[in-house]
Amino acid sequence: MGEPTITETSLKAALTERLNAVHVEVTDMSGGCGQSFTSLIVSPQFAGQNSLKRHRAVNAALRDEIAAIHAWSAKCLTPEEWQRDKEKNGAAAEGPPLDGTVQGHVTGVDA
């Protein structure tokens, strides 16, 4: 099996460009096979949008990529929300959500 075509780097670049994101973190939780990702996306485009609209915007921006992977999750914040969370929670506010993982990896997935 070759290198995965969808990577942390390619997703980060796509999100930054397509959503005018000011900060993007993408973590491959599948151990490098490119099938499960989680992300933190900070974009001024999310201002005034509820969580559902934010996630729909992300899913639309990554329609082709999401269709090719197994699992995708995103935490979507405005720059103001991200700054507030960082000040409130310190380092715990940084990074994508890792719920349901073991040290950032989905269990039962071989790399």
C-alpha positions as CSV (number, residue, x, y, z in Angstrom):
1,M,0.0,0.0,0.0
2,G,1.4,3.4,-1.0
3,E,1.4,6.7,0.9
4,P,-2.0,8.1,1.8
5,T,-3.2,10.7,-0.6
6,I,-4.9,12.7,2.1
7,T,-2.6,13.8,4.9
8,E,-2.5,16.2,7.8
9,T,-0.6,18.7,5.6
10,S,-3.0,18.5,2.6
11,L,-6.1,18.9,4.8
12,K,-4.5,21.8,6.7
13,A,-3.7,23.6,3.4
14,A,-7.2,23.0,2.0
15,L,-8.9,24.3,5.1
16,T,-6.6,27.3,5.4
17,E,-7.3,28.3,1.7
18,R,-11.0,27.3,1.4
19,L,-12.1,28.8,4.8
20,N,-9.7,31.6,5.1
21,A,-8.6,30.0,8.4
22,V,-6.1,31.8,10.6
23,H,-5.2,28.7,12.5
24,V,-5.6,25.0,11.6
25,E,-4.4,21.9,13.4
26,V,-5.1,18.5,11.9
27,T,-4.2,15.2,13.6
28,D,-4.1,11.9,11.8
29,M,-5.6,9.6,14.4
30,S,-5.2,6.4,12.3
31,G,-1.6,6.0,12.9
32,G,-0.5,7.4,9.5
33,C,-2.7,5.5,7.1
34,G,-4.8,8.6,6.4
35,Q,-8.2,7.3,7.3
36,S,-9.2,9.1,10.5
37,F,-8.6,12.8,11.3
38,T,-9.5,15.3,13.9
39,S,-9.0,19.1,13.6
40,L,-9.2,22.5,15.1
41,I,-10.2,25.2,12.6
42,V,-10.1,28.9,13.5
43,S,-11.7,31.1,10.9
44,P,-13.4,34.5,11.0
45,Q,-15.9,33.0,8.5
46,F,-17.5,31.2,11.5
47,A,-18.6,34.5,13.1
48,G,-22.4,34.6,13.6
49,Q,-22.8,30.9,12.7
50,N,-24.0,28.2,15.0
51,S,-22.1,24.9,15.4
52,L,-24.2,23.1,12.7
53,K,-23.5,25.8,10.1
54,R,-19.8,25.8,10.9
55,H,-19.6,22.1,10.4
56,R,-21.6,22.2,7.2
57,A,-19.1,24.9,5.9
58,V,-16.2,22.6,6.8
59,N,-17.8,19.6,5.3
60,A,-18.6,21.5,2.1
61,A,-15.0,22.8,1.9
62,L,-13.6,19.3,2.2
63,R,-16.4,17.4,0.4
64,D,-14.0,15.3,-1.8
65,E,-11.5,14.7,0.9
66,I,-14.1,13.6,3.5
67,A,-15.6,11.2,1.0
68,A,-12.2,9.4,0.7
69,I,-11.6,8.9,4.4
70,H,-13.2,6.9,7.2
71,A,-13.6,9.3,10.0
72,W,-13.5,13.1,10.4
73,S,-14.2,15.4,13.3
74,A,-13.7,19.2,13.6
75,K,-13.7,21.8,16.3
76,C,-14.7,25.1,14.7
77,L,-14.0,28.4,16.4
78,T,-13.8,32.1,15.5
79,P,-10.5,33.8,16.4
80,E,-12.2,35.5,19.4
81,E,-13.5,32.2,20.7
82,W,-10.1,30.5,20.2
83,Q,-8.3,33.3,22.1
84,R,-10.9,33.3,24.9
85,D,-10.6,29.5,25.3
86,K,-6.8,29.7,25.3
87,E,-6.9,32.3,28.1
88,K,-9.5,30.4,30.1
89,N,-8.1,26.9,29.7
90,G,-4.4,27.4,28.9
91,A,-2.8,24.6,26.8
92,A,-5.9,22.4,27.2
93,A,-7.7,24.7,24.7
94,E,-5.2,24.1,22.0
95,G,-5.3,21.3,19.5
96,P,-8.1,19.3,17.9
97,P,-10.5,17.2,20.0
98,L,-9.1,13.8,20.9
99,D,-12.2,12.3,22.5
100,G,-12.5,8.5,22.0
101,T,-8.8,8.0,21.3
102,V,-5.9,6.5,23.1
103,Q,-3.1,9.1,23.1
104,G,-4.5,10.6,19.9
105,H,-5.0,7.4,18.0
106,V,-8.1,5.4,17.2
107,T,-7.7,2.0,18.9
108,G,-7.8,-1.1,16.8
109,V,-6.3,0.7,13.7
110,D,-3.0,-0.6,12.4
111,A,-0.7,1.9,10.8
